């Protein structure tokens, strides 16, 4: 990893670690939840971009955007990082090309979600391009509609291939509150499979990260990390200042 790449890393996982809640790690799964339009997709792209800048290989699966739209989101957030850090344009272009070689975008538009299809795609890439993802991102997992067996299969795939999995799910205003000792809907249906669960909460003109589960612990805590809605970057912040 070059010095310039280190400068560009506004590491979401390092921020999580400093806050006491590091990413799930290889073979484990994380879920980020929020209502529509709060920033789940941007958060996941931030995780993917951070992983790429750290030298990892990323497979990004989208269930609602085309490959071009996902690529545009990566480009937008990468451009924000380059601008904020004052990176030379030539260096920025070289790094962007390098990280794009370690990223594969896969879409399920109009198709039924299937872990078998993801596993088949990974195997195909491994055979023909020697691409084996370290991080798998799956945007917009409809927990209510997808069979629980698919989530169990995804967990098994993560463990077998030692892949760190990040997913997103949408919550709704009329969801019932969480039962004591359990995650709120819809995550309660698959909570035994999840190692880290976060929620994005709008607070004023910012979006604050809230942790609901870490390992075996059920939690209900604001974090010192937020999502800037303008730049789509994760930023440190004080929860008390957003009350």
C-alpha positions in Angstrom: 0.0 0.0 0.0 1.4 3.4 -1.0 1.7 6.5 1.2 -0.9 8.2 -1.0 -3.3 5.3 -0.5 -2.8 5.5 3.3 -3.7 9.3 3.1 -6.9 8.4 1.2 -8.1 5.9 3.7 -10.8 7.5 5.8 -11.1 4.1 7.2 -14.6 3.2 8.3 -13.3 0.0 9.9 -10.6 1.9 11.8 -13.2 4.4 13.0 -15.4 1.5 14.1 -12.4 -0.1 15.9 -11.5 3.1 17.7 -15.2 3.3 18.9 -14.9 -0.2 20.3 -16.8 -2.0 17.5 -14.4 -3.2 14.8 -15.7 -4.8 11.6 -16.9 -8.4 11.7 -13.7 -9.9 10.2 -13.2 -12.9 7.8 -16.0 -15.5 7.9 -18.4 -13.2 9.7 -21.3 -10.9 8.7 -22.3 -7.3 9.4 -25.7 -5.6 8.7 -26.4 -1.9 8.5 -30.0 -0.8 8.6 -32.0 2.4 8.1 -35.1 3.8 6.5 -35.1 4.5 2.8 -32.8 7.3 1.6 -30.7 7.7 4.7 -27.4 6.4 3.3 -27.0 2.6 3.5 -25.7 2.3 0.0 -23.2 5.1 0.6 -22.0 3.5 3.8 -21.4 0.2 2.1 -19.5 1.8 -0.8 -17.4 3.5 1.9 -16.6 0.1 3.4 -15.8 -1.3 -0.1 -13.6 1.6 -1.0 -11.7 1.4 2.3 -11.2 -2.3 1.7 -9.8 -1.6 -1.7 -7.5 1.1 -0.5 -6.2 -1.4 2.1 -5.2 -3.8 -0.7 -8.2 -6.2 -0.4 -10.3 -7.6 -3.1 -14.0 -6.6 -3.1 -17.1 -8.2 -4.7 -20.0 -5.7 -4.6 -23.4 -7.2 -5.2 -26.3 -4.8 -5.9 -30.0 -5.9 -5.9 -31.3 -2.5 -7.2 -28.7 -0.7 -9.2 -26.9 -1.4 -12.5 -23.2 -2.0 -12.6 -22.7 1.5 -14.0 -24.7 3.1 -11.2 -22.7 1.3 -8.6 -19.4 2.3 -10.3 -20.6 5.9 -10.4 -21.2 5.8 -6.6 -17.6 4.5 -6.0 -16.3 7.2 -8.3 -18.2 10.0 -6.5 -16.9 9.0 -3.0 -13.4 8.4 -4.3 -13.4 11.9 -5.9 -14.5 13.4 -2.5 -11.6 11.6 -0.8 -9.1 12.8 -3.4 -10.4 16.4 -3.1 -10.4 16.4 0.7 -6.8 15.1 0.8 -5.4 17.2 -2.0 -4.1 14.2 -4.0 -2.2 14.9 -7.2 -4.5 14.1 -10.2 -1.9 11.7 -11.7 -1.6 9.8 -8.5 -5.4 9.7 -8.0 -5.9 8.3 -11.5 -3.2 5.6 -11.0 -4.7 4.5 -7.6 -8.2 4.5 -9.1 -7.1 2.1 -11.8 -5.3 -0.1 -9.3 -8.3 -0.4 -7.0 -10.7 -1.0 -9.9 -8.7 -4.1 -10.8 -9.4 -5.5 -7.4 -13.2 -4.8 -7.5 -16.0 -6.8 -9.2 -19.6 -5.5 -9.3 -22.4 -8.1 -9.7 -26.1 -7.2 -10.0 -29.4 -9.1 -9.4 -31.7 -6.7 -11.2 -35.0 -8.4 -11.8 -33.6 -11.7 -10.7 -34.1 -13.8 -7.6 -31.4 -13.5 -5.0 -29.4 -16.7 -4.7 -26.2 -17.4 -2.7 -25.5 -20.3 -5.1 -25.3 -17.7 -7.9 -22.9 -15.6 -5.9 -20.8 -18.7 -5.1 -20.8 -19.6 -8.8 -19.7 -16.1 -9.8 -16.9 -16.3 -7.3 -15.8 -19.7 -8.6 -15.9 -18.4 -12.2 -13.8 -15.4 -11.4 -11.3 -17.5 -9.5 -10.9 -19.8 -12.4 -10.5 -17.2 -15.1 -9.1 -14.1 -13.4 -7.7 -15.4 -10.1 -10.1 -13.1 -8.3 -11.0 -14.3 -4.8 -12.8 -11.6 -2.7 -11.7 -10.8 0.8 -14.9 -8.6 1.3 -18.4 -9.3 0.0 -20.9 -6.4 0.0 -24.6 -7.1 -0.6 -26.7 -4.0 -0.9 -30.4 -4.0 0.0 -31.1 -7.5 1.4 -34.9 -7.8 1.8 -34.9 -9.8 5.0 -38.7 -10.1 4.9 -38.8 -11.5 1.4 -35.6 -13.6 1.2 -35.8 -17.1 2.7 -33.8 -17.4 5.9 -32.0 -20.4 4.4 -30.3 -18.0 1.9 -28.9 -16.0 4.9 -27.7 -19.2 6.5 -26.1 -20.2 3.1 -24.4 -16.8 2.9 -23.0 -17.3 6.4 -21.7 -20.7 5.4 -20.1 -19.2 2.3 -18.4 -16.5 4.3 -17.0 -19.1 6.8 -15.9 -21.5 4.0 -14.2 -18.8 1.9 -13.1 -16.6 4.9 -14.9 -13.6 3.4 -16.0 -10.6 5.4 -19.6 -9.9 4.5 -21.4 -6.5 4.8 -25.1 -6.2 4.0 -27.8 -3.5 4.2 -31.5 -3.8 5.0 -34.4 -1.3 5.0 -36.5 -0.5 8.1 -40.0 1.0 8.0 -41.7 3.6 10.1 -44.4 1.1 11.2 -42.0 -1.7 12.3 -42.8 -2.9 15.8 -40.2 -2.1 18.5 -37.5 -4.7 19.4 -38.4 -7.4 21.9 -36.1 -7.1 24.9 -32.8 -9.0 24.3 -33.3 -9.1 20.5 -32.7 -7.0 17.4 -35.4 -4.8 16.0 -37.2 -6.0 12.8 -36.3 -7.1 10.3 -32.9 -8.1 11.7 -34.5 -10.2 14.5 -35.3 -12.9 11.9 -31.6 -13.6 11.3 -29.9 -12.2 14.4 -28.2 -15.5 15.2 -26.3 -15.2 11.9 -25.0 -11.6 12.4 -21.9 -10.5 14.2 -22.2 -6.8 13.9 -25.4 -4.8 13.4 -25.5 -1.0 12.9 -28.3 1.5 12.3 -28.1 4.9 10.5 -30.1 7.5 12.5 -30.8 10.9 11.0 -29.9 13.7 13.5 -30.4 17.2 12.3 -28.3 17.7 9.2 -26.1 14.6 9.9 -26.6 10.9 10.1 -25.3 9.2 13.2 -24.2 5.5 13.4 -25.8 3.5 16.2 -24.7 0.0 17.2 -27.3 -2.7 18.0 -25.2 -5.9 18.2 -21.5 -6.7 18.5 -20.5 -10.3 18.8 -22.9 -11.9 21.3 -23.8 -8.6 22.9 -27.1 -6.8 22.2 -26.5 -3.1 22.5 -28.3 0.2 22.0 -25.6 2.8 21.8 -24.8 5.9 19.7 -21.3 5.9 18.2 -18.9 8.7 17.5 -19.2 8.2 13.8 -21.5 9.8 11.3 -22.3 9.9 7.6 -22.0 13.4 6.0 -25.0 13.5 3.6 -23.3 16.0 1.3 -19.9 14.2 0.8 -21.2 10.7 1.6 -18.0 10.2 3.7 -17.9 8.8 7.2 -16.8 11.4 9.7 -16.0 11.5 13.4 -18.6 13.3 15.6 -19.9 13.6 19.1 -23.4 12.1 19.6 -24.1 14.6 22.4 -23.8 17.5 19.9 -26.6 16.0 17.7 -29.1 15.4 20.5 
